[in-house]
Amino acid sequence: MKYLRLFESFENTDEICRKYSITNYTINQDGSIDANYVNLSSKGLSKLPLKFNKINGWFNCSWNNLTTLEGSPKEVNGDFYCHNNKLISFEYVPKIVRGGFDCDNNNIKTFEYFPSFVKQYFDCKDNPIYEVWNLFKDTTKIELLNDFDIFRDEDTDEPKIFIDRLNDFLLTIGRDPVEKVKEYKNI
């Protein structure tokens, strides 16, 4: 089983839940956890200690050293907080966030893997994507933005963006084109 290796043994899931004050949880057959609220903020984590599935309230893994959100819930019925980490992508974020989504102060360079649904707000200050986000600020348009395939070399220190494709996207949604986007090498 893939997650046994990644998340160590699920035999000690109860012990890990006690360590992180996770209460009122259910351990699913695949070893994932359903819970009401999870606060893993400021724990010095470099990876999530468990595999999460559904969270009925909020999920907070902010102020850690996470470079990936592998193991994060698939669905959060409240807010999802992952700000102040070392994330470079939305890979493994919940597919559904029925509250707000805060990923401020990371190094996220593209909207690939963005949740399919965010009900309330989305914050991404202090990320390379922030200036692009400010051009349209509508989570329902992110899938369309991704269809225009504007980002390149997202794994490099110098992210690149096809400015003509971005402008085609902006014109499609009724916004004015731009000459350049800070944080990106405009190609």
trRosetta pair geometry for C-beta under 8 A, 3 or more apart (Angstrom, degrees):
i j d omega theta_ij theta_ji phi_ij phi_ji
1 4 4.5 84 78 -8 100 110
1 5 7.8 174 90 -5 61 81
1 30 8.0 176 -158 -159 130 72
1 31 7.4 112 147 -2 147 140
2 5 6.6 -71 -172 35 35 102
2 6 6.4 12 150 -5 72 117
3 6 5.3 -61 -137 49 44 107
3 7 5.1 -4 177 19 84 114
3 10 7.8 45 116 -51 107 116
3 30 7.4 76 31 159 144 90
3 31 5.8 -178 98 78 133 136
3 32 7.8 -48 177 -65 175 77
3 51 5.0 -14 -154 -47 143 149
3 71 7.7 121 -136 -99 110 90
4 7 7.1 -67 -119 57 15 78
4 8 7.5 -42 -178 140 50 14
4 9 6.6 23 -156 -104 86 47
4 10 6.9 -81 -106 -10 76 94
4 31 7.3 175 -73 -51 72 172
6 51 7.8 79 90 -66 115 110
6 70 6.9 -90 178 137 142 130
6 71 7.3 -165 130 -63 122 110
7 10 7.2 43 103 -69 112 81
7 31 7.4 156 77 138 135 130
7 48 7.8 -30 -110 97 108 81
7 49 7.2 94 -153 164 93 35
7 50 6.1 79 -165 -132 135 30
7 51 5.3 -110 -35 -32 164 92
7 71 6.2 124 -83 -104 123 131
8 12 7.4 -28 118 48 117 115
9 12 5.8 73 89 11 98 93
10 13 4.9 9 -169 -45 69 114
10 27 7.2 133 175 -161 117 126
10 31 4.0 -112 -84 -139 157 112
12 15 4.4 -41 -175 39 87 122
12 16 5.9 92 124 -25 86 93
13 16 5.7 -56 -147 38 33 109
13 17 6.2 34 154 -20 67 105
13 27 5.5 100 111 -105 157 131
13 31 7.2 -164 -71 -161 139 78
13 33 7.0 176 -167 -74 122 111
13 50 6.5 85 -134 -120 88 122
14 17 5.7 -54 -147 36 31 112
14 18 6.4 32 153 -19 64 104
14 27 8.0 -64 -59 -46 76 137
15 18 5.7 -52 -150 35 31 111
15 19 6.4 37 150 -24 64 104
16 19 5.5 -49 -148 32 34 117
16 20 6.5 5 162 5 66 108
16 22 7.9 5 118 30 72 126
16 49 5.2 -173 -167 143 126 124
16 50 5.8 149 119 -60 142 110
17 20 6.5 -72 -145 52 27 90
17 22 4.1 -92 -152 69 80 105
17 23 7.5 129 163 -74 108 34
17 25 5.7 -132 -133 35 143 148
17 33 7.3 164 -86 -126 115 145
17 50 7.5 36 -68 -53 76 156
18 21 7.5 26 -171 -78 31 34
18 22 7.8 -75 -45 45 21 72
19 49 7.8 -107 80 156 126 168
20 38 7.6 20 134 -158 124 84
20 39 7.7 -177 168 77 91 61
20 40 6.0 -10 -159 -98 133 81
20 43 7.0 -8 -117 -107 101 155
20 49 6.6 173 -35 47 143 146
21 39 7.0 -19 79 58 112 101
22 25 5.4 29 144 -40 104 139
22 33 7.2 14 155 172 149 150
22 35 5.6 -57 -171 -124 106 157
22 38 5.7 6 -110 -114 108 83
22 50 8.0 -69 13 19 168 152
23 35 7.7 112 72 -152 33 109
23 36 7.7 -27 86 38 72 110
24 35 6.4 110 92 -152 73 72
24 36 5.0 8 95 0 127 118
25 33 5.2 -15 -173 -167 126 104
25 34 6.4 155 -160 81 67 50
25 35 4.0 -24 -101 -91 92 94
25 36 7.8 -120 -76 5 61 70
26 33 7.1 144 73 -157 48 54
26 34 4.4 -5 53 56 101 103
26 35 7.5 -169 20 -69 63 53
27 31 6.9 -21 -173 -142 96 35
27 32 7.8 153 -157 80 53 33
27 33 6.2 -29 -102 -99 57 68
28 31 6.9 -36 74 36 76 17
28 32 4.7 -6 43 62 123 81
28 33 7.2 -146 4 -74 90 18
28 34 6.4 87 -46 -17 105 98
28 53 5.7 44 -7 -19 146 156
30 51 7.6 -85 120 107 96 140
30 53 7.8 113 64 -77 114 128
31 51 5.9 62 109 50 93 126
32 50 7.7 117 -143 155 47 93
32 51 4.5 -81 -103 115 75 99
32 52 6.2 76 -168 -179 93 9
32 53 3.8 95 135 -46 131 105
33 50 5.3 24 -4 142 132 137
33 51 6.9 142 6 85 81 54
33 52 5.1 -46 63 -113 92 61
33 53 6.3 177 69 11 34 86
34 52 7.9 114 -86 -166 31 71
34 53 5.2 -45 -70 68 75 109
34 54 4.7 7 -124 60 97 87
34 55 7.4 -168 -156 -76 54 38
34 56 7.6 57 174 -28 91 94
35 38 5.5 91 85 -57 139 98
35 52 7.3 -65 18 -137 106 105
35 55 5.8 -10 69 -118 77 75
35 56 7.3 -129 112 17 37 86
36 55 7.2 70 172 -167 10 67
36 56 4.7 -39 -122 59 58 109
36 57 4.8 44 164 -4 69 113
37 55 7.3 83 -102 -171 24 105
37 56 7.9 -64 -46 69 56 77
37 57 4.1 -27 -76 71 81 137
37 58 5.9 21 -131 53 86 70
37 59 7.7 -169 -156 -79 45 47
37 78 7.8 -3 -103 35 80 150
38 52 6.8 -71 -28 -109 168 145
38 55 6.0 -85 5 -120 110 131
38 58 7.7 -133 44 106 62 55
38 59 4.8 13 57 -126 106 74
38 60 6.8 -172 100 34 66 62
38 61 7.8 -1 120 -57 109 85
38 73 7.9 160 24 -38 143 122
39 60 4.9 6 -123 59 62 115
40 43 5.3 -66 -177 6 69 138
40 45 6.2 2 164 -12 115 151
40 48 7.1 50 142 -129 175 79
40 49 7.4 -174 -124 12 134 104
40 60 6.5 179 39 96 61 63
40 61 4.5 3 73 -108 114 72
40 64 7.0 -7 132 -53 96 141
41 60 4.7 -25 -46 136 107 113
41 61 6.8 -160 -73 -134 54 14
41 62 4.9 3 -118 60 97 79
41 63 5.2 51 -170 44 81 109
41 64 7.4 -134 -143 -40 35 93
41 81 7.3 -4 -81 104 113 128
42 62 7.6 -2 -35 97 69 72
42 63 4.3 -9 -69 108 72 127
42 64 7.1 -140 -79 -69 17 68
43 64 6.1 -9 52 -100 74 111
44 64 6.5 176 -105 -139 2 78
44 65 6.7 8 -167 2 47 109
45 48 6.7 51 168 -89 143 35
45 49 6.9 -100 -124 -37 125 89
45 61 7.0 -67 63 -164 143 98
45 64 4.2 -18 53 -157 85 139
45 65 6.6 -170 87 42 42 74
45 66 6.1 12 104 -63 97 91
46 64 7.4 -156 -67 158 29 104
46 65 4.9 -26 -94 91 69 107
46 66 6.7 153 -160 -92 27 44
46 67 7.2 4 -170 4 76 93
47 66 6.9 113 -97 -121 29 81
47 68 7.0 3 -116 64 83 96
47 70 7.0 -25 -152 65 100 99
47 71 7.1 84 169 16 88 139
48 51 7.7 107 108 -84 120 36
48 52 7.2 -83 165 -6 144 104
48 61 6.5 -44 -96 -123 99 149
48 66 7.2 36 -46 -115 75 126
48 69 7.0 50 -29 -161 127 47
48 70 6.8 -157 28 85 110 56
48 71 3.8 -160 76 86 128 129
48 72 6.1 179 -53 -64 161 63
49 71 7.9 171 52 146 24 156
50 71 6.3 147 99 -179 36 123
51 71 4.7 -106 -103 -137 54 82
52 55 6.5 7 173 -51 128 103
52 59 7.1 124 145 -127 166 141
52 71 6.2 79 10 157 77 70
52 72 6.0 -25 51 -169 116 28
52 73 4.0 -59 120 -71 115 72
52 74 7.8 -163 110 -4 74 63
53 73 6.1 10 98 -138 12 77
53 74 5.7 -13 -160 16 52 105
53 75 7.5 0 151 33 57 87
54 73 6.2 105 -105 -161 16 116
54 74 6.7 -39 -71 58 63 90
54 75 4.9 -7 -117 68 79 104
54 76 7.9 175 -160 -82 50 35
54 77 7.6 40 -180 -23 91 101
55 58 7.1 -29 141 126 128 9
55 59 4.6 117 54 -55 177 110
55 73 4.7 -89 -11 -76 104 167
55 75 7.2 -172 31 98 66 58
55 76 4.6 -3 63 -118 111 74
55 77 6.6 -150 99 19 62 77
55 78 7.1 -81 121 32 102 92
55 94 8.0 -88 27 -89 109 144
56 77 5.0 -11 -154 38 39 134
56 78 7.5 48 128 -15 38 100
57 77 6.7 -18 -65 73 16 94
57 78 4.5 4 175 -8 43 143
58 76 6.9 46 -136 -178 36 118
58 78 3.8 -82 -65 104 65 129
58 79 4.4 2 -122 55 111 80
58 80 7.2 -164 -157 -70 71 35
58 81 7.0 31 174 -3 112 102
58 99 6.6 -45 -97 43 88 161
59 72 7.1 120 142 -161 147 92
59 73 5.6 -155 -63 8 163 127
59 76 5.1 -103 7 -114 116 130
59 78 7.5 146 -5 69 65 95
59 79 7.6 -152 37 98 57 55
59 80 5.3 2 61 -119 99 71
59 81 7.1 -169 97 32 55 69
59 94 7.6 126 42 -38 145 133
60 79 7.9 28 -70 102 86 99
60 81 4.3 6 -120 59 75 120
61 64 6.0 -46 166 7 77 136
61 66 6.3 41 143 -28 117 154
61 69 7.3 138 73 -125 150 90
61 72 7.0 -107 3 -104 150 107
61 81 7.0 167 33 94 50 72
61 82 5.4 5 69 -109 94 75
61 85 7.4 19 121 -67 90 138
62 81 4.7 -49 -35 143 117 105
62 82 6.1 -177 -79 -143 68 14
62 83 4.7 9 -126 57 117 70
62 84 5.2 63 -176 48 89 99
62 85 6.9 -121 -138 -40 45 94
62 102 7.5 -9 -81 101 131 111
63 83 7.5 16 -41 93 66 74
63 84 4.6 13 -80 98 55 130
63 85 7.6 -74 -28 -66 10 69
64 84 7.7 111 20 107 46 83
64 85 5.5 4 65 -107 76 97
65 85 6.8 137 -144 -151 9 74
65 86 5.9 11 -167 1 56 119
66 69 6.5 60 161 -79 136 59
66 82 7.1 -79 72 -163 144 100
66 85 4.2 -26 54 -159 90 136
66 86 6.4 178 80 41 41 75
66 87 6.2 6 107 -62 94 88
67 85 7.5 -160 -68 154 31 104
67 86 4.8 -30 -88 95 72 105
67 87 6.6 155 -153 -94 30 42
67 88 6.9 8 -168 -1 79 97
68 87 7.2 123 -88 -119 21 80
68 89 7.9 0 -116 56 70 97
68 91 6.9 -38 -145 86 90 106
68 92 6.2 64 173 27 86 146
69 72 4.1 -16 167 -15 100 134
69 82 6.2 -32 -93 -125 125 152
69 87 6.7 17 -36 -113 97 127
69 90 8.0 -22 26 -166 136 36
69 91 7.0 166 45 93 93 58
69 92 4.0 -179 86 96 85 110
69 93 5.6 50 81 -74 158 56
70 91 7.8 -5 -66 122 77 97
70 92 4.8 -113 -82 -103 43 162
71 92 7.2 22 23 -175 41 135
72 80 7.9 75 177 -155 128 121
72 82 7.6 -26 -108 -81 150 132
72 92 5.3 112 31 145 104 96
72 93 6.3 -22 88 -122 146 33
72 94 6.3 -102 131 -48 107 73
73 76 5.3 112 84 -63 137 85
73 80 7.7 -135 54 -109 111 117
73 94 5.1 3 92 -89 83 110
74 94 5.9 96 159 -136 16 73
74 95 5.7 -3 -177 14 73 101
74 96 7.5 31 139 27 66 88
75 94 5.6 130 -93 -163 18 115
75 95 6.6 -33 -77 56 71 85
75 96 4.5 6 -125 60 85 107
75 98 7.9 35 -179 -17 86 101
76 79 7.2 -53 141 95 130 15
76 80 4.6 133 51 -66 163 103
76 94 4.8 -124 -4 -47 97 174
76 96 7.1 -175 36 99 56 66
76 97 5.1 6 62 -119 105 69
76 98 6.8 -151 102 23 60 77
76 99 6.9 -71 123 26 102 99
77 98 4.7 -8 -148 43 45 133
77 99 7.3 65 134 -24 35 97
78 98 6.8 -12 -56 74 19 89
78 99 4.3 17 175 -24 40 143
79 97 7.4 37 -143 -175 31 108
79 99 3.8 -86 -63 110 55 136
79 100 4.6 -2 -120 54 99 79
79 101 7.3 -170 -159 -70 67 35
79 102 7.1 16 179 2 111 102
79 120 7.6 -48 -93 49 85 136
80 93 7.1 106 143 -166 151 96
80 94 5.7 -146 -88 19 156 126
80 97 4.8 -88 3 -121 123 124
80 99 7.1 149 -8 66 66 99
80 100 7.5 -148 35 98 62 49
80 101 5.1 1 62 -115 101 73
80 102 7.4 -179 93 30 56 64
81 102 4.9 -2 -118 61 71 108
82 85 5.9 -44 167 3 80 135
82 87 6.4 42 142 -27 121 151
82 93 7.3 -113 0 -110 153 100
82 102 7.2 168 35 91 54 63
82 103 5.2 0 72 -109 96 78
82 106 7.3 13 121 -58 94 140
83 102 4.9 -41 -38 137 116 98
83 103 5.9 172 -80 -153 65 17
83 104 4.1 14 -130 54 121 79
83 105 5.4 66 -176 44 87 96
83 106 7.1 -125 -138 -34 45 95
83 123 7.5 -15 -78 99 127 114
84 104 7.0 8 -38 93 69 83
84 105 4.7 16 -80 92 58 129
84 106 7.6 -99 -46 -63 10 72
85 105 7.8 119 22 105 45 83
85 106 5.5 5 65 -102 77 103
86 106 6.8 139 -147 -145 9 78
86 107 6.7 1 -166 11 54 111
87 103 6.8 -74 68 -164 145 111
87 106 4.0 -17 55 -160 90 139
87 107 6.7 177 85 42 46 67
87 108 5.9 1 113 -63 98 94
88 106 7.3 -147 -66 157 31 103
88 107 5.1 -20 -100 90 70 97
88 108 6.3 149 -170 -95 24 47
88 109 6.6 -6 -173 3 77 99
88 154 7.6 135 159 152 101 94
88 155 7.5 70 150 -117 142 58
89 108 6.2 133 -92 -128 19 83
89 109 7.6 -38 -83 37 67 78
89 110 7.0 -2 -121 53 83 92
89 112 6.7 -33 -154 77 105 98
89 113 6.1 60 161 39 99 137
89 154 7.3 81 -88 144 102 131
90 93 4.8 -49 -173 2 79 129
90 103 7.7 -63 -98 -89 85 169
90 108 6.5 62 -46 -143 77 131
90 110 7.9 -109 9 90 101 71
90 111 7.0 16 0 -161 142 38
90 112 6.6 176 45 88 104 51
90 113 4.0 178 91 91 91 96
90 114 5.0 17 123 -80 172 48
90 115 7.5 -119 179 -26 128 62
91 112 7.6 1 -60 113 81 94
91 113 4.5 -114 -81 -107 49 176
92 113 7.5 7 5 175 39 140
93 97 7.9 -36 158 -45 105 122
93 101 7.6 58 -178 -151 134 128
93 103 7.9 -50 -102 -76 139 134
93 113 6.5 123 26 138 98 101
93 114 7.4 -12 61 -139 139 32
93 115 5.7 -91 114 -55 114 90
94 97 5.3 117 82 -64 124 83
94 115 5.9 14 93 -104 68 121
95 115 5.6 136 -167 -143 24 76
95 116 5.2 8 -179 15 85 103
95 117 7.3 42 142 27 66 84
96 115 6.4 148 -79 -170 18 116
96 116 6.6 -31 -75 62 68 91
96 117 4.8 7 -125 61 74 111
97 100 7.3 -45 147 110 121 11
97 101 4.8 81 106 -67 168 107
97 115 5.3 -15 0 -164 101 176
97 117 6.8 -174 39 101 57 67
97 118 4.7 5 66 -114 109 72
97 119 6.9 -138 106 11 65 79
98 117 7.6 13 -80 123 58 112
98 119 4.8 27 -158 -3 45 137
98 120 8.0 59 148 -13 39 93
99 119 6.4 -4 -68 57 13 109
99 120 5.3 -18 -179 12 43 129
100 118 7.4 47 -142 -177 33 104
100 119 8.0 -85 -64 71 42 74
100 120 4.3 -64 -69 84 74 119
100 121 4.2 -1 -125 53 109 84
100 122 7.1 -166 -162 -69 74 35
100 123 7.3 31 170 -3 115 98
101 115 6.7 -157 -85 12 158 139
101 118 4.9 -70 -3 -130 128 130
101 121 7.2 -156 35 96 61 54
101 122 5.0 -3 65 -113 101 73
101 123 7.3 -174 96 29 56 65
102 121 7.9 26 -66 102 81 100
102 122 7.9 177 -78 -156 41 37
102 123 4.5 5 -120 55 75 114
103 106 5.6 -46 165 8 89 133
103 108 6.2 26 137 -10 133 148
103 123 7.0 170 34 89 53 67
103 124 5.4 4 70 -108 94 76
103 127 6.7 24 115 -49 98 149
104 123 5.3 -27 -49 132 101 107
104 124 6.4 -177 -83 -143 52 18
104 125 4.5 7 -128 55 103 83
104 126 5.6 61 -176 43 77 103
104 127 7.2 -134 -138 -23 34 101
105 125 7.0 4 -40 95 68 79
105 126 4.3 13 -85 92 57 137
105 127 7.4 -95 -41 -52 9 78
106 126 7.5 112 21 108 41 87
106 127 5.4 11 64 -95 77 107
107 127 6.6 173 -120 -134 13 73
107 128 6.8 39 -168 -9 57 100
108 124 6.7 -82 64 -156 130 116
108 127 4.4 -4 48 -161 87 133
108 128 6.8 -147 87 42 45 83
108 129 5.4 -40 108 3 93 122
109 127 7.7 -140 -65 171 39 90
109 128 4.6 13 -110 64 68 137
109 129 6.4 160 -148 -47 16 88
109 151 6.7 134 135 -156 87 134
109 154 4.5 167 92 -148 123 87
109 159 4.3 -165 -157 -96 129 149
110 129 6.8 170 -82 -82 7 119
110 151 4.1 -171 -106 86 109 174
110 154 4.7 -46 -20 -108 121 144
110 159 7.8 -168 -49 -150 81 132
111 114 4.7 -16 -180 -35 82 130
111 129 6.4 125 -59 -140 78 142
111 132 7.8 -124 -35 108 113 135
111 142 5.0 -142 173 -162 141 106
111 145 5.9 41 52 96 153 125
111 146 5.7 -121 91 -69 105 97
111 151 7.7 164 20 -18 71 139
112 146 6.3 122 -90 -127 59 120
112 151 7.4 -115 -25 58 105 140
112 154 7.4 -122 16 -15 128 175
114 139 7.6 -159 159 -153 129 88
114 142 4.8 -69 87 146 158 147
114 143 7.8 -135 70 -65 115 61
114 146 7.4 -154 22 -49 114 132
115 118 5.3 105 77 -52 129 89
115 139 7.8 -7 73 -172 94 127
116 143 7.7 40 -129 -68 67 123
118 121 7.7 -72 150 84 115 17
118 122 5.4 62 125 -67 159 106
118 139 4.6 -100 52 -168 112 168
122 133 7.5 -131 112 -155 116 133
122 139 5.3 130 -21 -71 141 117
124 127 4.8 -63 170 36 91 132
124 129 5.6 -40 146 85 144 105
124 130 5.3 -164 109 -89 90 74
124 133 5.5 128 55 -20 128 166
125 130 5.6 68 -122 -118 34 138
126 130 6.8 74 3 -44 19 148
127 130 5.1 131 60 -37 72 92
128 131 7.8 -51 177 21 46 95
128 159 5.4 90 168 31 162 149
128 183 4.1 170 -141 162 77 131
128 184 6.6 104 -178 -60 113 82
129 132 5.3 -64 -163 46 61 113
129 133 5.6 66 140 -29 86 105
130 133 5.5 -56 -148 35 31 115
130 134 6.4 33 155 -23 65 105
130 183 7.5 106 44 -16 87 161
131 134 5.6 -49 -148 31 34 115
131 135 7.3 45 150 -30 59 96
131 181 5.3 153 108 -164 126 89
131 182 5.3 142 -54 53 165 86
131 183 5.9 168 14 18 125 121
132 135 5.8 -49 -166 16 38 117
132 145 7.8 113 160 -165 118 142
132 150 7.9 157 -135 99 139 142
132 161 7.4 -165 -79 -122 127 153
132 166 7.0 -105 -128 -135 104 128
132 181 6.0 27 -70 -151 80 145
132 184 8.0 53 -49 -19 112 139
133 136 7.3 -96 -165 52 34 73
133 137 6.3 70 161 -82 75 61
134 137 6.5 18 -129 -52 31 100
135 166 7.7 45 89 176 170 110
135 170 6.2 -68 160 -101 124 116
135 175 6.3 111 165 149 86 156
135 178 6.6 -85 -113 -30 131 136
136 141 5.6 -92 148 82 138 147
136 145 7.4 -171 47 -72 153 126
136 170 7.0 -144 -65 -112 111 75
136 173 6.0 38 -129 96 127 155
136 175 6.0 -107 -91 -35 86 157
138 141 4.4 57 90 7 106 112
138 142 7.9 -161 98 -32 60 73
138 173 7.7 -176 47 -170 139 145
139 142 5.7 -23 -160 -11 50 118
140 143 7.9 -42 177 19 41 99
141 144 5.1 -53 -165 43 65 116
141 145 6.0 75 136 -29 81 98
141 173 5.8 34 -139 -104 144 148
142 145 5.2 -48 -146 34 37 117
142 146 6.4 39 154 -20 66 101
143 146 5.7 -53 -152 35 32 112
143 147 6.7 41 147 -26 62 101
144 147 5.4 -48 -154 26 37 118
144 148 7.2 37 150 -20 63 98
144 169 6.8 140 131 -145 93 100
144 172 7.2 -150 164 109 129 136
144 173 7.2 127 105 -64 146 114
145 148 6.0 -56 -163 28 36 111
145 150 7.0 -55 178 10 80 124
145 169 5.5 68 -117 -161 64 149
146 149 7.3 40 173 -70 46 49
148 165 4.8 150 162 170 101 99
148 166 7.1 128 124 -86 141 34
148 168 6.1 171 -139 83 126 106
148 169 4.3 -86 -29 -66 166 112
148 172 8.0 -165 -73 15 128 145
149 162 7.5 26 111 29 71 137
149 165 6.4 -75 77 -175 64 156
150 161 5.5 16 152 -160 95 85
150 162 5.0 -132 -148 52 60 87
150 165 4.4 -169 -99 100 79 115
150 166 4.7 84 -141 -66 145 78
150 169 6.7 -65 -50 -11 133 139
151 154 5.5 38 152 -67 121 109
151 159 6.9 -33 -155 -176 97 109
151 160 7.4 124 -166 83 52 58
151 161 5.9 -30 -104 -105 54 74
151 162 7.9 -106 -45 10 15 82
152 159 7.8 140 74 -173 53 64
152 160 4.2 -35 73 82 99 108
152 161 7.0 -180 22 -84 82 24
152 162 6.7 82 -17 -35 115 88
152 187 6.9 -39 41 41 140 138
153 156 4.4 -13 164 13 106 122
153 158 7.2 2 116 87 132 70
153 159 6.4 177 93 -134 84 45
153 160 4.9 55 40 18 112 108
154 159 5.9 27 -117 -124 50 103
156 159 6.7 162 70 -77 83 45
156 160 7.8 25 55 -11 127 93
158 185 5.4 37 162 -21 106 122
159 183 6.8 4 57 143 117 82
159 184 5.1 -63 101 -113 92 79
159 185 7.1 175 93 17 41 79
160 184 6.1 108 -138 -172 20 93
160 185 4.7 -36 -105 67 78 96
160 186 7.7 162 -157 -87 68 13
160 187 5.2 16 -175 -5 115 122
161 166 6.1 28 161 -41 115 132
161 181 5.6 -16 63 53 154 133
161 184 4.0 21 0 163 112 154
161 185 7.4 156 21 71 68 46
161 186 5.9 -30 69 -110 90 58
161 187 7.0 159 74 26 36 78
162 165 4.0 45 101 17 117 114
162 166 6.6 163 91 -16 62 83
162 187 5.8 -47 -97 79 55 85
163 166 5.4 -51 -146 36 36 115
163 167 6.3 36 154 -19 67 105
163 178 7.3 -111 -157 85 101 85
163 179 7.7 -1 -172 165 142 27
163 180 6.5 -49 -108 -110 141 47
163 181 6.9 -176 -104 0 92 98
163 186 4.4 33 -48 -165 124 106
163 187 7.0 163 -1 58 87 32
164 167 5.7 -53 -147 38 32 111
164 168 6.5 38 150 -23 63 101
165 168 5.5 -46 -148 31 35 115
165 169 6.6 39 150 -19 63 101
166 169 5.6 -54 -156 35 34 113
166 170 6.4 33 149 -19 67 105
166 178 7.1 -41 117 46 122 105
166 181 6.8 -69 149 -32 177 136
167 170 5.4 -49 -142 37 37 113
167 171 6.2 38 157 -18 67 103
167 177 3.7 31 -141 -132 108 109
167 178 6.7 -148 -87 35 90 61
168 171 5.9 -54 -147 38 29 109
168 172 6.4 36 151 -25 62 107
169 172 5.6 -56 -151 32 30 116
169 173 6.7 7 159 -1 65 106
170 173 6.3 -69 -150 46 29 95
170 175 4.1 -85 -169 79 86 104
170 176 6.7 -37 152 83 127 25
170 177 5.5 147 79 -94 135 51
170 178 7.0 128 -35 -5 168 87
171 174 7.6 46 -173 -74 31 18
171 175 7.2 -97 -67 62 26 60
171 177 6.3 -4 -53 -59 96 94
178 181 6.4 78 107 -64 141 79
180 186 4.7 -111 -134 -30 84 156
181 184 4.9 19 91 39 104 118
181 186 6.1 134 32 -82 76 106
